Amino acid sequence: MKIAILGGGIGGLSAAIALKQKGFDVEVYERHSQMSEIGAGIVCWPNASFVLQQLGVLKHVESVSGLLTKMKRFSSNGEVLGALDISALNQLMSYPSYSIYRKDLMAILTQRLLSLGIKIHYQHNVETLTKFGVKASVQFTHGKSISPDVIVGADGRMLSITRKYVNKNNAPVYQGFINWIGTYESSQNTFSELIVSDYWGVGQRFGIVPVSKTKAYWAGGVIAKHIEKTNPDTYKPDLKSLFNTWPDIINQIIDESPSSSINKIYVHDHDPINHWHKDNVILMGDAAHSPLPTSGQGACQALEDAWHFANCLAENNANLAEIFKQFTALRLSKTSGITMAGRQLASSIFNASAEYCQQRNIASQNTDYNAAVVGMAKSWSSGLPLSV
């Protein structure tokens, strides 16, 4: 069985590794000319760490990441709104939570893939999928075409060709806010503890995730009704204008982050869909389900997809359609729930009403964070062999 994975992001690379480990003939086709470094960083929550261990890369991740212990919420003036014990979450789920730069995780997955002898074909931009008989073939913009037995659509949330083939509509849904993302590095110990800091304002947010005592990635968000052209020259001035009255650490990080590391994203997701497959095409990761950053689970769920799909394909003698149905049934409820939870939190954070935000902050202070940890552990362990 020949398997082609369209997309060389975290979902595509992890799927390739998982499938190769099960003995399948798999190749990856990526539209960029080299490994993409779009994105700042990722928290590999315990469910993701479980999968990374199965892929044989968790020790490599550990060597370049930070072991997170807490997540603290603050108001825009620095008032504490609550704290979640990540160490307790890790203990409940039996795996650690690591913060890592996205480029470092991509490099680790790429190296693992190459060590297994999997080919990555760069500069292969998909033009269309065309059905011949009972299966689809892939045509690339430079003229090459392939006809594998299975096509894995891991080509992202923004205009996925495979989602278009399966679902007819691949238009992502703009959720009304911007994220500026970036990375920060210092020669001094800026972070005494590896604690995620999440600051909430009125229609604004700033999050900081340390990777070490001297490094972090961050995101600054704000409500934006309309999508406009981006201009990298304005990123820092815009951030300084938006967050100049917020706590000093935020302005320090904005000031000291290299402009080349900052990106501006008009944030989209997708409405959940019930069908992830058609003919020999199966969707994974953001092409199938693309939760907002507020879910904290985008990359984690792509990793889970990879592990589940490889198992389904290796352990089931049924035809492809039945295997695809089984995989979708395993993943649909969890990923749809995570997508909607991400939207719900985003609608609370990016709310323009000062009165609403004041009540939201009070509710956060009154939250039972011990119960929240247990709830997260149960939700994120769902479908995995993790006893909580």
Secondary structure, DSSP 8 states (H G I E B T S, - for coil): -EEEEE--SHHHHHHHHHHHHTT-EEEEE-SSSS----S-EEEE-HHHHHHHHHTT-HHHHHHTSEE--EEEEEETT--EEEEEEHHHHHHHHTS--EEEEHHHHHHHHHHHHHHTT-EEE-S--EEEEEEETTEEEEEETTS-EE--SEEEE---SSS-HHHHHHHS----EEEEEEEEEEEEE-SS---SS-EEEEEE-SSEEEEEEESSSSEEEEEEEEE-SS-----GGGHHHHHHHHHTTS-HHHHHHHHHS-GGG-EEEEEEE----S--EETTEEE-GGGT----GGGS-HHHHHHHHHHHHHHHHHH--S-HHHHHHHHHHHHHHHHHHHHHHHHHHHHHHT---HHHHHHHHHHHHT--HHHHHHHHHHHHHTTSS---
